[in-house]
């Protein structure tokens, strides 16, 4: 080839390509159950449906405007990841290519990732350059890059309508959207694991930004201030939850001791109710007293005495 091109090009062969810096994927999600179809978690709204399209998902997050070069970088990181990892998978990766698989934008192998780019904003120019077309499965402002081999999509976070379905994605948008979503997350059931995980991660993120002494924008500072306003209330809830868990453990221990010494029939609804009314100090005293009592009537008298 270099010979026939010599009048037009200076050609080199076997040119080594080496990256000057380490590239890192923002988030790599690998389904626990390695099936072609991933279960959709309805509690996650649109985010749950987006990540359920494939068992290996890369998420790249851009909190500001998505440039043309950013998409290039996402494609490069995904390609490098697959190149480094495809040798580890079995021969099933050589999936037979059919007419259906060519038309279907899903990746051809369970371990070859599909990349979602979550961006605060994306220009029409960027979308046109990569032939990003609207994805009717997910509604407005969600796009797929038309070439199936790229296995990539873009979500324009700020353009999404705000509702309970998009709330989690809006947390990744600009400060105004994030504050609105955060306010609604706080209103969720305090015992909901998802709610508390999000609050904890948000607090840790703000602490990291503060300690890293980064040059923060006014939007960053605004959101950090808002998150800190709820931190005290959240920490009180954590302490209360831990205390209640500790109390429940002691109550369970006391119930076991009653069954072991006096028999299960002694745990009548009245006794259970009285035990449940004991505070932590009284439960500790009960566990000491039960070794002294010879008869269940002594336990009952002790409980009744506390009510006087």
Secondary structure per residue as TSV (DSSP state, phi and psi in degrees):
chain	resnum	aa	ss	phi	psi
A	1	X	-	360.0	-46.1
A	2	X	T	-57.7	-32.9
A	3	X	T	-65.1	-46.5
A	4	X	T	-74.5	-15.3
A	5	X	T	-102.2	4.6
A	6	X	T	-62.4	-26.7
A	7	X	T	-77.9	-13.6
A	8	X	T	-115.2	-31.9
A	9	X	-	-134.4	152.6
A	10	X	-	-92.4	113.2
A	11	X	-	-108.9	144.4
A	12	X	-	-123.8	153.0
A	13	X	S	-116.1	153.4
A	14	X	S	51.1	49.5
A	15	X	-	-77.6	124.2
A	16	X	-	-75.7	130.3
A	17	X	-	-110.5	118.0
A	18	X	-	-128.6	130.4
A	19	X	-	-73.0	139.3
A	20	X	S	-83.2	-13.5
A	21	X	S	-146.3	157.4
A	22	X	-	-76.1	133.0
A	23	X	-	-101.3	138.9
A	24	X	-	-127.9	132.8
A	25	X	-	-79.1	139.2
A	26	X	S	-62.8	-57.9
A	27	X	E	-140.7	131.3
A	28	X	E	-116.0	119.5
A	29	X	E	-110.3	122.5
A	30	X	E	-118.7	119.8
A	31	X	-	-59.5	139.6
A	32	X	S	-64.4	-41.9
A	33	X	S	-98.1	117.7
A	34	X	-	-83.6	71.0
A	35	X	-	-115.1	160.7
A	36	X	S	-64.4	-35.5
A	37	X	S	-103.3	128.1
A	38	X	-	-101.4	136.2
A	39	X	-	-63.2	138.1
A	40	X	-	-89.8	127.2
A	41	X	-	-92.5	104.2
A	42	X	G	-61.9	-26.3
A	43	X	G	-67.2	-16.6
A	44	X	G	-91.6	-2.3
A	45	X	T	62.6	-140.6
A	46	X	H	-60.1	-36.1
A	47	X	H	-57.9	-41.9
A	48	X	H	-62.1	-37.9
A	49	X	H	-74.0	-34.9
A	50	X	H	-64.3	-45.0
A	51	X	H	-80.0	-8.4
A	52	X	T	-87.3	0.7
A	53	X	T	-75.8	-17.5
A	54	X	-	-159.3	147.5
A	55	X	S	-73.5	-12.2
A	56	X	E	-126.4	112.8
A	57	X	E	-123.5	133.4
A	58	X	E	-104.7	132.8
A	59	X	E	-116.3	121.8
A	60	X	E	-112.4	124.0
A	61	X	E	-112.1	127.7
A	62	X	E	-122.0	113.6
A	63	X	E	-79.9	-9.1
A	64	X	E	-121.4	-155.8
A	65	X	E	-68.3	139.5
A	66	X	E	-89.2	115.4
A	67	X	-	-86.4	165.2
A	68	X	H	-59.0	-40.4
A	69	X	H	-67.0	-26.6
A	70	X	H	-64.8	-40.8
A	71	X	H	-65.1	-41.1
A	72	X	H	-54.7	-45.8
A	73	X	H	-65.0	-38.7
A	74	X	H	-63.2	-42.9
A	75	X	H	-63.0	-41.9
A	76	X	H	-63.4	-46.6
A	77	X	H	-62.8	-41.4
A	78	X	H	-64.1	-42.6
A	79	X	H	-64.9	-42.0
A	80	X	H	-65.7	-42.5
A	81	X	H	-58.5	-45.9
A	82	X	H	-67.6	-39.5
A	83	X	H	-62.9	-38.1
A	84	X	H	-76.3	-22.7
A	85	X	H	-110.6	-13.6
A	86	X	G	-67.4	-26.9
A	87	X	G	-67.5	-19.8
A	88	X	G	-80.5	-18.7
A	89	X	S	-88.0	162.5
A	90	X	-	-81.0	-175.8
A	91	X	G	-67.9	-7.4
A	92	X	G	-67.5	-12.3
A	93	X	G	-68.1	-18.3
A	94	X	S	-83.5	59.0
A	95	X	-	-66.8	139.2
A	96	X	-	-66.6	128.0
A	97	X	-	-84.2	122.5
A	98	X	-	-117.4	173.8
A	99	X	H	-59.4	-39.7
A	100	X	H	-65.6	-41.9
A	101	X	H	-69.9	-28.2
A	102	X	H	-70.8	-40.7
A	103	X	H	-76.8	-25.5
A	104	X	S	-84.7	123.9
A	105	X	-	-76.1	5.6
A	106	X	S	-70.8	147.3
A	107	X	-	-61.6	156.9
A	108	X	S	-85.3	-9.4
A	109	X	S	-137.1	147.4
A	110	X	T	-60.2	-30.1
A	111	X	T	-95.2	-8.4
A	112	X	S	-84.5	116.3
A	113	X	-	-72.8	152.4
A	114	X	E	-102.6	134.3
A	115	X	E	-105.9	127.3
A	116	X	E	-105.3	126.4
A	117	X	E	-99.2	114.6
A	118	X	E	-97.3	116.0
A	119	X	E	-129.8	143.4
A	120	X	E	-60.9	-36.6
A	121	X	E	-159.0	145.8
A	122	X	E	-137.7	135.0
A	123	X	-	-78.8	155.8
A	124	X	H	-62.2	-32.2
A	125	X	H	-62.5	-43.9
A	126	X	H	-64.8	-41.9
A	127	X	H	-63.5	-41.2
A	128	X	H	-68.5	-39.9
A	129	X	H	-60.2	-40.7
A	130	X	T	-97.6	13.1
A	131	X	T	50.0	49.2
A	132	X	E	-82.3	119.3
A	133	X	E	-111.1	147.5
A	134	X	E	-56.5	139.2
A	135	X	-	-99.6	105.9
A	136	X	T	-62.4	-20.3
A	137	X	T	-66.4	-29.9
A	138	X	T	-114.4	-3.7
A	139	X	-	90.9	-171.2
A	140	X	T	-63.2	145.3
A	141	X	T	73.3	16.2
A	142	X	E	-119.4	125.4
A	143	X	E	-125.0	154.4
A	144	X	E	-118.1	138.0
A	145	X	E	-69.3	127.1
A	146	X	S	-60.8	-33.6
A	147	X	S	-71.1	113.2
A	148	X	G	-56.5	-32.0
A	149	X	G	-65.6	-20.9
A	150	X	G	-77.0	-25.6
A	151	X	-	47.0	61.1
A	152	X	E	-149.3	146.7
A	153	X	E	-139.5	163.7
A	154	X	E	-128.2	135.3
A	155	X	E	-117.6	118.4
A	156	X	E	-85.8	94.4
A	157	X	G	-61.9	-46.1
A	158	X	G	-68.2	-26.0
A	159	X	G	-82.8	-15.7
A	160	X	S	-63.9	140.3
A	161	X	-	-66.9	142.2
A	162	X	-	-88.2	124.4
A	163	X	S	-160.8	-177.4
A	164	X	T	-63.1	-25.7
A	165	X	T	-73.4	-30.6
A	166	X	T	-105.5	2.6
A	167	X	H	-53.0	-47.4
A	168	X	H	-66.3	-37.6
A	169	X	H	-68.5	-36.3
A	170	X	H	-64.5	-24.1
A	171	X	T	-61.1	-22.4
A	172	X	T	-94.4	-0.5
A	173	X	S	-86.7	-155.5
A	174	X	-	-70.7	169.2
A	175	X	H	-57.5	-41.7
A	176	X	H	-61.8	-44.5
A	177	X	H	-67.0	-41.3
A	178	X	H	-64.0	-40.1
A	179	X	H	-65.3	-39.7
A	180	X	H	-63.6	-45.1
A	181	X	H	-66.3	-40.7
A	182	X	H	-63.0	-39.3
A	183	X	H	-62.0	-39.0
A	184	X	H	-73.9	-32.7
A	185	X	H	-64.8	-38.1
A	186	X	H	-61.6	-30.6
A	187	X	T	-76.1	-11.0
A	188	X	S	-68.5	166.9
A	189	X	-	-53.4	123.3
A	190	X	T	-57.8	-20.7
A	191	X	T	-90.4	0.7
A	192	X	-	-77.3	121.1
A	193	X	H	-58.9	-42.7
A	194	X	H	-59.3	-43.4
A	195	X	H	-58.3	-50.2
A	196	X	H	-71.0	-33.5
A	197	X	H	-62.3	-43.0
A	198	X	H	-65.5	-43.9
A	199	X	H	-61.6	-45.6
A	200	X	H	-62.5	-44.4
A	201	X	H	-65.0	-39.3
A	202	X	H	-63.1	-42.8
A	203	X	H	-63.0	-46.1
A	204	X	H	-62.1	-37.1
A	205	X	H	-64.9	-42.3
A	206	X	H	-66.3	-39.3
A	207	X	H	-63.1	-41.0
A	208	X	H	-62.2	-46.0
A	209	X	H	-60.6	-39.7
A	210	X	H	-68.7	-44.9
A	211	X	H	-72.1	-30.1
A	212	X	T	-72.8	-11.8
A	213	X	T	53.7	43.6
A	214	X	-	-78.8	160.5
A	215	X	-	-80.8	103.5
A	216	X	-	-93.4	145.8
A	217	X	-	-79.6	168.2
A	218	X	H	-62.0	-34.2
A	219	X	H	-65.5	-42.6
A	220	X	H	-60.4	-46.2
A	221	X	H	-64.8	-37.7
A	222	X	H	-63.2	-45.0
A	223	X	H	-68.2	-39.8
A	224	X	H	-60.7	-42.6
A	225	X	H	-62.3	-41.8
A	226	X	H	-64.5	-43.3
A	227	X	H	-63.5	-40.1
A	228	X	H	-65.8	-25.8
A	229	X	H	-64.0	-28.6
A	230	X	H	-99.7	-5.2
A	231	X	H	-62.6	-43.0
A	232	X	H	-61.6	-45.1
A	233	X	H	-63.7	-38.3
A	234	X	H	-66.2	-42.8
A	235	X	H	-64.4	-36.1
A	236	X	H	-62.6	-40.3
A	237	X	H	-64.8	-40.9
A	238	X	H	-60.9	-47.4
A	239	X	H	-62.1	-42.1
A	240	X	H	-63.8	-41.5
A	241	X	H	-65.0	-41.1
A	242	X	H	-65.1	-41.1
A	243	X	H	-64.1	-41.5
A	244	X	H	-65.9	-37.5
A	245	X	H	-64.8	-40.1
A	246	X	H	-65.6	-40.9
A	247	X	H	-65.6	-41.2
A	248	X	H	-61.8	-38.3
A	249	X	H	-63.8	-41.1
A	250	X	H	-68.6	-38.0
A	251	X	H	-64.4	-39.5
A	252	X	H	-64.5	-39.5
A	253	X	H	-63.8	-44.8
A	254	X	H	-61.1	-42.0
A	255	X	H	-62.0	-41.5
A	256	X	H	-63.5	-38.7
A	257	X	H	-67.1	-37.8
A	258	X	H	-64.8	-44.2
A	259	X	H	-62.8	-40.8
A	260	X	H	-69.0	-35.7
A	261	X	H	-92.1	-39.9
A	262	X	H	-116.6	-3.9
A	263	X	-	95.2	153.5
A	264	X	G	-62.8	-28.6
A	265	X	G	-64.4	-18.6
A	266	X	G	-75.8	-16.5
A	267	X	-	-84.5	64.5
A	268	X	-	-73.0	163.8
A	269	X	H	-54.9	-35.1
A	270	X	H	-67.3	-44.0
A	271	X	H	-65.7	-43.6
A	272	X	H	-59.7	-41.4
A	273	X	H	-64.0	-41.4
A	274	X	H	-68.9	-39.0
A	275	X	H	-63.4	-39.5
A	276	X	H	-65.7	-19.3
A	277	X	T	-88.6	-2.4
A	278	X	-	-78.6	143.1
A	279	X	-	-85.7	179.9
A	280	X	H	-61.1	-42.3
A	281	X	H	-65.0	-40.6
A	282	X	H	-68.3	-35.5
A	283	X	H	-65.4	-40.1
A	284	X	H	-61.8	-41.6
A	285	X	H	-65.5	-38.0
A	286	X	H	-60.2	-43.4
A	287	X	H	-65.3	-23.3
A	288	X	H	-82.4	-44.0
A	289	X	H	-64.8	-33.9
A	290	X	T	-62.7	-24.8
A	291	X	T	-74.7	-20.6
A	292	X	T	-88.3	-29.5
A	293	X	-	-71.1	133.9
A	294	X	S	-97.0	-21.0
A	295	X	S	-138.4	151.4
A	296	X	H	-62.5	-27.4
A	297	X	H	-62.5	-30.1
A	298	X	H	-66.1	-39.5
A	299	X	H	-64.1	-44.2
A	300	X	H	-63.2	-43.6
A	301	X	H	-62.2	-38.1
A	302	X	H	-64.5	-43.8
A	303	X	H	-64.2	-41.6
A	304	X	H	-66.9	-33.5
A	305	X	H	-64.6	-33.4
A	306	X	H	-66.8	-25.8
A	307	X	H	-83.5	-13.0
A	308	X	-	-71.7	360.0
